[in-house]
Amino acid sequence: MKKTLLTAALLTLMACTASAAGLNLGWNDCPSGGAYLHDMAFACASNSGAETMIGSYIPPAGLLEVNGNEAVIDLQTDQTALSPWWNMGTASGCTGRTTTPVLSDFGFASFFGCTDYWGPAGGASGGGGYLPQFQSVPNRARIVIVAAILEANATSEDPSTEYYSFKVIISNARTVGSPNCPGCTDAACLVFNSLKITQNVTQTLNPTVTTAAVSNYVTWRGGLQPDCQATPARQTTWGSVKALYR
């Protein structure tokens, strides 16, 4: 019953025209795309392929020379600590999921639900990081992503348009068979906590958006109940995130 009500609410919101800056997170596409999913019900029965999470946003007014995005996504599972499958990118993680289990990508040529700002602007480059046990919480992780284009390609953004920001690609490697990494079936919530939109140095406005448009969170295999959206860690400043790499 709860899932039915949630789906109905999302469909109602998606039918409305967004009038304020906000963030969206979805599996396979942004909320207005035909392939969009709010929950990823991966059967955890295959090692092939990957699951794609897409972040998009509606910008505030007044952006004239946008040259980059800095995104923060928080993750939490329903276990007391991250399982080997989710403990990715670290030496203590499960063999086979410590090299490139999470990839960030900024190509949207085959996506049509929202507007591809990076494509017309000349293509974005960047990367991301996966930080298990973020802030010393055993069952949490943080994903940080930076995308940028050349200043010469920076143009304005329309506050009535929703733009793609990033793709997070989660590998299905080592899900089944021997050896495998237990934990794919753990339920999880992922929240798009903040997006800093940067501009050329000639502009003074570099806003950070923290509110949801349609839905700034997704679930993995049902998520955490009853309130997935409120579970992951609160936003921190981008400076504190970058300090983790120093």
PEDA-V37974 format. One record per residue. N is the residue number from 0. OMEGA is omega in whole degrees, 0 to 359 (* if undefined). Layout:
BEGIN
[[N:OMEGA] [N:OMEGA]]
END
This chain:
BEGIN
[[0:180] [1:180] [2:179] [3:179] [4:180] [5:180] [6:180] [7:179] [8:179] [9:180] [10:178] [11:180] [12:181] [13:180] [14:181] [15:176] [16:182] [17:183] [18:180] [19:180] [20:180] [21:184] [22:173] [23:175] [24:181] [25:171] [26:173] [27:178] [28:173] [29:187] [30:180] [31:179] [32:184] [33:182] [34:186] [35:171] [36:175] [37:179] [38:176] [39:182] [40:179] [41:184] [42:181] [43:182] [44:183] [45:175] [46:186] [47:175] [48:182] [49:177] [50:188] [51:177] [52:187] [53:176] [54:178] [55:185] [56:170] [57:186] [58:171] [59:179] [60:172] [61:180] [62:187] [63:184] [64:184] [65:181] [66:181] [67:175] [68:174] [69:189] [70:177] [71:178] [72:178] [73:182] [74:173] [75:179] [76:181] [77:178] [78:178] [79:177] [80:178] [81:177] [82:178] [83:182] [84:181] [85:180] [86:191] [87:171] [88:179] [89:180] [90:180] [91:180] [92:183] [93:180] [94:182] [95:176] [96:181] [97:181] [98:179] [99:180] [100:179] [101:179] [102:173] [103:185] [104:185] [105:179] [106:183] [107:183] [108:182] [109:180] [110:187] [111:181] [112:179] [113:184] [114:179] [115:178] [116:185] [117:183] [118:179] [119:182] [120:176] [121:178] [122:180] [123:172] [124:181] [125:182] [126:182] [127:178] [128:178] [129:188] [130:180] [131:180] [132:183] [133:183] [134:177] [135:175] [136:191] [137:184] [138:179] [139:174] [140:177] [141:175] [142:178] [143:186] [144:175] [145:176] [146:182] [147:173] [148:176] [149:180] [150:180] [151:181] [152:183] [153:178] [154:182] [155:173] [156:184] [157:181] [158:176] [159:183] [160:175] [161:184] [162:170] [163:176] [164:186] [165:167] [166:171] [167:185] [168:183] [169:183] [170:175] [171:183] [172:176] [173:178] [174:182] [175:178] [176:182] [177:0] [178:175] [179:182] [180:183] [181:173] [182:179] [183:183] [184:175] [185:174] [186:182] [187:172] [188:177] [189:185] [190:175] [191:190] [192:184] [193:175] [194:173] [195:179] [196:184] [197:179] [198:175] [199:184] [200:178] [201:180] [202:182] [203:183] [204:176] [205:191] [206:172] [207:181] [208:182] [209:182] [210:178] [211:171] [212:171] [213:177] [214:180] [215:177] [216:175] [217:178] [218:175] [219:180] [220:174] [221:178] [222:180] [223:182] [224:6] [225:188] [226:182] [227:188] [228:185] [229:190] [230:186] [231:186] [232:178] [233:180] [234:168] [235:180] [236:179] [237:178] [238:180] [239:177] [240:181] [241:180] [242:179] [243:183] [244:183] [245:*]]
END
